[in-house]
Every structure is written in structure tokens, then in C-alpha cells.
């Protein structure tokens, strides 16, 4: 008896999946909801009005508790620590403009010379990392700094692109920058 019941359920299920039994909905799909409305005002959370805050002029004296100057001091300290730790690393990450990348040495030199001819005020750097030659221009901290020169180069060299790169830190320049900031 149980087998017969399971068999009928299975037949019914398979026939519904095959489209033998056709189940239709009553009414059209949008006509059922034409007069529908719902009011959720009773269930919504309401908040009282916040108190008015008076904006006073910035004082030059000691900061009041909760004014945020302690946070500013902590932030400056954290930035100084971060800067100090990063200045000790021999390399920094940044962006450069890659004008040529390929296996042909002569084409790399030709690209560099063409770059000097087209834009004489920029300094192109040629690198060799076996087996590829690279012609790169500039050392930038972020991509936005490279966009101006990239626009000029892209006109003459359509295959140029901005890439991420690692640069060796120039110690003498960094020491001068630190002295300029401190002094």
C-alpha cells in the first residue's frame, strides 16, 4: 500500500514537471494588486528631535574634553611613527610609465631615443631584466601624479601604460627632505 502511494506521488510529481498537469493563476498578474494599500505608520520607530547644538568659535587655549585634539595628537604621533618606519626601508612602492617592454634590444634603444626626441625635457630609464628590456619614465608615489606626463607620452607612444613598480630609495634626497620639514 505504501509503495502504491509513493508511486502515485512520484507519477503526479513527474507529470506536473512535464507540463501534463497545468496549474493556472486566477486573475491577471497586475489586476490583483490594483487596490492594494498598506499603512506601516504604527510599526515604524520614531525618534525625538536631537537637541540644538551651538557652534562656538575655535579657541586657542587648552582643548575641552571630547573636542578631538587628543585624537589629532595621537594621529600626528602615529603618522610620525609610520613615516619613520617607512624611511628605514631601502625600497618604496609607486608607479611609473612603461613606454616599451620587449625582447628586442635595438627596438628598446630606438624607443628611448624617440622618446628623447619627442619629449626632450623628460628622463627615460632603460632596464634589462632577463630576457626583457624596459623603457620607463618617472617615479611617482600615486597614479594621479603620473597622469599628466602619461597623457603627453600616450600621444606619441600609444602602447605606453602606467604600471606599479618598486624604486630604490635615494638616501641623500630623503635626508634633505627630512631636514627641510624639521627646519
C-alpha positions as CSV (number, residue, x, y, z in Angstrom):
1,X,0.0,0.0,0.0
2,X,2.8,2.4,0.9
3,X,4.6,1.6,-2.3
4,X,1.5,2.3,-4.3
5,X,1.0,5.7,-2.6
6,X,4.7,6.6,-3.3
7,X,4.3,5.5,-6.8
8,X,1.2,7.8,-7.3
9,X,3.0,10.8,-5.7
10,X,6.0,10.2,-8.0
11,X,3.8,10.0,-11.1
12,X,2.0,13.1,-10.0
13,X,5.2,15.0,-9.4
14,X,6.7,13.9,-12.7
15,X,3.6,14.7,-14.7
16,X,3.5,18.2,-13.1
17,X,7.1,18.8,-14.1
18,X,6.5,17.7,-17.6
19,X,3.5,20.0,-18.1
20,X,0.8,17.4,-18.2
21,X,-1.0,19.0,-15.3
22,X,-1.5,22.7,-16.0
23,X,-2.0,24.9,-12.9
24,X,-3.2,28.4,-13.7
25,X,-3.3,31.5,-11.5
26,X,-6.6,33.3,-11.0
27,X,-6.8,36.8,-12.5
28,X,-4.2,38.8,-14.4
29,X,-0.8,39.4,-12.7
30,X,-1.3,43.2,-12.0
31,X,-5.1,43.3,-11.6
32,X,-4.9,41.6,-8.3
33,X,-2.9,44.4,-6.8
34,X,-4.6,47.5,-8.2
35,X,-6.4,48.4,-4.9
36,X,-3.7,47.2,-2.5
37,X,-2.6,49.7,0.2
38,X,-0.7,49.2,3.4
39,X,-0.1,51.6,6.3
40,X,3.1,50.9,8.3
41,X,3.0,54.1,10.4
42,X,2.1,52.2,13.5
43,X,5.1,49.8,13.2
44,X,7.7,52.4,12.4
45,X,10.2,53.5,15.0
46,X,10.1,57.2,15.8
47,X,12.9,59.3,17.2
48,X,12.6,62.6,19.1
49,X,14.3,65.6,17.7
50,X,18.0,66.0,18.6
51,X,18.9,68.9,20.8
52,X,20.2,72.0,19.1
53,X,24.0,72.4,19.1
54,X,25.6,75.8,19.3
55,X,28.7,76.3,17.2
56,X,31.3,78.4,19.1
57,X,34.4,79.9,17.7
58,X,37.6,77.8,17.9
59,X,39.7,78.7,21.0
60,X,43.4,78.7,21.1
61,X,43.6,77.6,24.7
62,X,43.7,74.0,26.0
63,X,41.2,71.7,24.4
64,X,38.0,70.8,26.2
65,X,37.4,67.1,26.8
66,X,35.9,65.4,23.8
67,X,37.0,68.2,21.4
68,X,39.2,65.8,19.3
69,X,42.6,67.5,19.9
70,X,43.8,64.4,21.7
71,X,42.9,62.4,18.7
72,X,44.8,64.8,16.5
73,X,47.9,64.5,18.7
74,X,47.6,60.7,18.5
75,X,47.2,60.8,14.8
76,X,50.2,63.0,14.3
77,X,52.2,60.7,16.5
78,X,51.1,57.6,14.5
79,X,51.9,59.4,11.2
80,X,55.4,60.3,12.5
81,X,56.0,56.6,13.6
82,X,54.7,55.4,10.2
83,X,56.9,57.8,8.3
84,X,60.0,56.9,10.4
85,X,59.4,53.1,9.9
86,X,59.0,53.6,6.1
87,X,62.0,55.8,5.7
88,X,64.2,53.0,7.0
89,X,63.2,50.6,4.2
90,X,65.5,50.5,1.2
91,X,62.7,50.4,-1.3
92,X,59.3,52.1,-1.8
93,X,56.4,51.2,-4.0
94,X,55.0,53.5,-6.6
95,X,54.1,53.9,-10.2
96,X,56.0,54.5,-13.4
97,X,55.1,55.0,-17.1
98,X,56.2,51.9,-19.1
99,X,56.8,53.0,-22.7
100,X,58.4,49.8,-24.1
101,X,58.6,46.2,-22.9
102,X,60.0,43.6,-25.2
103,X,62.8,41.2,-26.2
104,X,64.3,43.4,-28.9
105,X,67.3,45.4,-27.6
106,X,67.6,47.6,-30.7
107,X,63.9,48.5,-30.5
108,X,64.3,49.4,-26.9
109,X,67.1,51.8,-27.7
110,X,65.2,53.2,-30.6
111,X,62.1,53.8,-28.4
112,X,64.3,55.5,-25.8
113,X,65.9,57.7,-28.4
114,X,62.5,58.5,-30.0
115,X,61.2,59.4,-26.5
116,X,64.2,61.8,-26.0
117,X,63.5,63.4,-29.4
118,X,59.7,63.8,-28.9
119,X,60.0,65.0,-25.3
120,X,63.5,66.3,-24.6
121,X,62.7,67.5,-21.0
122,X,62.0,64.1,-19.6
123,X,64.5,61.5,-18.5
124,X,63.8,57.9,-19.7
125,X,65.3,55.0,-17.9
126,X,66.2,51.7,-19.6
127,X,66.3,48.5,-17.7
128,X,67.1,44.9,-18.5
129,X,65.6,42.0,-16.6
130,X,66.4,38.9,-18.5
131,X,65.1,38.3,-21.1
132,X,63.1,41.6,-21.4
133,X,64.1,45.3,-22.0
134,X,62.0,48.0,-20.3
135,X,61.9,51.7,-21.1
136,X,60.4,53.6,-18.2
137,X,59.7,57.2,-17.3
138,X,59.2,58.8,-13.9
139,X,58.9,57.6,-10.3
140,X,55.5,58.5,-8.7
141,X,54.0,57.8,-5.3
142,X,50.5,57.5,-6.7
143,X,48.9,57.0,-10.1
144,X,47.3,60.5,-10.3
145,X,50.8,62.2,-10.3
146,X,51.8,60.2,-13.4
147,X,48.6,61.1,-15.4
148,X,49.8,64.4,-16.8
149,X,53.1,63.1,-18.3
150,X,51.3,59.9,-19.3
151,X,48.9,62.0,-21.5
152,X,51.8,63.6,-23.3
153,X,53.6,60.3,-23.8
154,X,50.5,58.4,-24.9
155,X,50.1,60.8,-27.9
156,X,53.5,59.7,-29.4
157,X,53.6,56.2,-27.9
158,X,50.1,54.6,-27.9
159,X,51.3,51.4,-26.2
160,X,52.5,53.2,-23.1
161,X,50.8,52.5,-19.8
162,X,51.1,53.2,-16.1
163,X,52.4,50.3,-14.0
164,X,53.2,49.6,-10.4
165,X,56.9,49.5,-9.6
166,X,59.4,49.4,-6.7
167,X,62.1,52.0,-6.5
168,X,65.3,52.1,-4.5
169,X,65.1,54.9,-2.0
170,X,67.6,57.7,-2.6
171,X,69.0,58.3,0.9
172,X,70.5,61.8,0.2
173,X,67.3,63.2,-1.1
174,X,65.3,61.7,1.8
175,X,67.6,63.2,4.4
176,X,67.3,66.6,2.7
177,X,63.5,66.3,2.8
178,X,63.5,65.5,6.5
179,X,65.8,68.4,7.3
180,X,63.6,70.7,5.2
181,X,60.5,69.6,7.1
182,X,62.1,69.8,10.5
183,X,63.9,73.1,10.0
